[in-house]
Amino acid sequence: MATIERLGGSDPRVFGSVARGEDGPGSDIDLLVRAVPGRTWDFVTLPRVLSDLLGVQVDVIAESGLRPTDGAILAEAVPL
């Protein structure tokens, strides 16, 4: 959580295969994060930093980037 906050994010939630308990050895981690306004340059480094830290591919989506058709992401998102 501290790394996410340090890099301009808040309210991290996991979604996708990890949230559904369907992940396996080759699965990535999908995170939905609220981007802090004015911290864009820090925020864009978040996926790489988290991937390096965790040793697995981490995909990060900013909550503000969700479309109306992305309701399933919000429905399954689990707070960290």
C-alpha positions in Angstrom: 0.0 0.0 0.0 2.8 2.4 0.8 4.3 2.0 -2.6 1.0 2.7 -4.3 0.4 5.8 -2.2 4.0 7.0 -2.8 3.5 6.7 -6.6 0.2 8.7 -6.7 -2.4 6.0 -6.1 -5.0 5.3 -3.5 -7.8 2.8 -2.8 -6.1 -0.2 -4.5 -8.4 -3.1 -5.4 -7.5 -6.4 -7.1 -9.8 -7.8 -9.8 -9.6 -10.4 -12.5 -8.4 -14.0 -12.0 -6.8 -13.2 -8.6 -10.0 -11.7 -7.2 -12.0 -14.7 -8.5 -9.6 -17.3 -7.1 -8.8 -18.6 -10.6 -5.2 -17.5 -10.8 -2.4 -19.8 -11.5 1.4 -19.8 -11.7 1.5 -17.7 -14.9 -1.3 -15.3 -13.9 -0.7 -11.5 -13.7 -2.2 -9.3 -11.0 -4.8 -6.8 -12.1 -5.2 -3.7 -9.9 -7.8 -1.0 -10.0 -6.4 2.2 -8.4 -7.7 5.7 -7.8 -5.2 8.1 -9.3 -4.3 11.1 -7.2 -4.8 14.3 -9.3 -1.5 16.0 -10.2 0.6 12.8 -9.7 0.4 11.4 -13.3 4.1 11.1 -13.9 4.5 9.1 -10.6 1.4 7.0 -11.3 2.6 5.8 -14.8 5.6 4.1 -13.1 3.3 2.1 -10.8 2.9 -1.1 -12.9 6.7 -1.4 -13.5 7.6 -0.8 -9.8 5.0 -3.2 -8.5 6.0 -5.9 -11.1 9.6 -5.6 -10.0 8.7 -5.7 -6.4 6.3 -8.7 -6.6 8.2 -10.6 -9.4 5.0 -11.0 -11.4 3.3 -8.9 -14.1 1.1 -6.2 -12.6 -1.5 -4.4 -14.7 -2.8 -1.2 -13.2 -6.0 0.6 -14.3 -7.0 4.0 -13.1 -10.5 4.1 -11.8 -11.1 7.3 -13.8 -10.3 5.4 -17.0 -13.2 2.9 -16.6 -15.9 3.0 -19.2 -19.6 2.4 -18.5 -19.1 -1.1 -20.0 -16.5 -1.9 -17.4 -19.0 -2.6 -14.6 -17.7 -6.1 -14.1 -14.4 -4.8 -13.0 -16.0 -2.7 -10.3 -18.3 -5.6 -9.3 -15.5 -8.0 -8.6 -12.9 -5.6 -7.3 -11.6 -6.5 -3.8 -10.0 -3.9 -1.6 -6.5 -4.6 -0.5 
